[in-house]
Amino acid sequence: MLQLARLTTFQLNSHLRISFNIKRLIFPLLLTLALMTESLGELTRTTLADAYFQVTVFVASTLYVYFIFAKKFPNLELSRIKQKSPLLEMCYASVLGALPGCGGAIIVVTQYTKQQASFGALVAVLTATMGDAAFLLLAKQPMTAISIIAIGIVVGILSGLTANALPAKFQPTLLAKQTKSVIESLEQEKTTCIIRCSQFLLWPSLMFALLIAFNFEFGQSQALLEYLGCTLALLVVFSWAVIPTKQKQKTCVTAHNNYFERVIKDTQFVSVWVIASFMVYEVCVSTFKLDISLWFGQIGLFAPLVAIFVGFIPGCGPQIVVTSLYLQGSIPFSALVGNAISNDGDALFPAIAMAPSAALVATAYSAIPAVIAAYIFHILV
């Protein structure tokens, strides 16, 4: 009876059966209600669209490429690189983190929760990533962006090696029970037509996401694109709430795209946490009238420290503000360096969800190289 109360199954037809987890349905229903309210409607719509085009699409496409390469070149799997050489693992994790967006960083986060990457790799990738702010910098000042990415990779490698060299008591332990629950939430064996629909939508969405990332002006179509992103984000959240049951009939997903099922499951899980975090952040900003640009007023020598502090705020929004201030000439290059190293972008949301202690410790560890690197450049530049 208890199991029946938790899980309600609807027989759609002879080929497809979908089960709805009532607890999971609460979140998409709350989002739908927020969209219908006058006070939160516009904010929710914008937040959902941003989360879809800035995070969901890039996470899915990056995971897709990673799994294809891992399938064709098994030696590129983090677990194998970890066994082969700690230095190679740090280099690989740092390069993944340095990729614009948060997709590469989220790959390492998920691999860490499956115990296929070391804690040092987690520190390296969170140190090296600049998140979506890298797209803005690449579009406006490509040479500066390349310099920041290179600095992030070097600092990430050194930080990761240092973290792995620390005594065991300074490295958080990933509990087996926690790992199991994460894997179960990310990798369900059952599948439905949702996977094929997601695959069909990914590549057009990626095209729009790249145009948005590089500040392409859509003019009058901007509002239409926002509604599209909002709708697709809601579809992602509702599909996450849908749990397929065992199917007696042939599914519409073939063996060819079994790896794509893993991509979609991982992306759905990450997207839900990112959307929830985006909503909390935007509501707080709207309610308390937070303005990060005011934090940098007349602070001089302390600008790098403030930028590093902003880097600890989860999400890419605050980091894009810091990058924008640099492009406007309001803060020095050293502040940009400190923020790029300390910030974890949107990768911090799923990291906190899947391995909270490791995520917080890794973020704290990134503060040390961020301060050192920022003030080295503050003195030299």
PyMOL commands that set and color helices and strands:
alter all, ss='L'
color gray80, all
select helices_A, chain A and resi 2-6+22-36+41-72+74-76+78-84+86-98+103-113+119-128+133-140+142-165+168-170+176-186+193-213+219-241+255-288+292-296+300-311+317-327+333-342+345-354+356-380
alter helices_A, ss='H'
color red, helices_A
select strands_A, chain A and resi 7-11+17-21+242-244
alter strands_A, ss='S'
color yellow, strands_A
deselect
rebuild
show_as cartoon
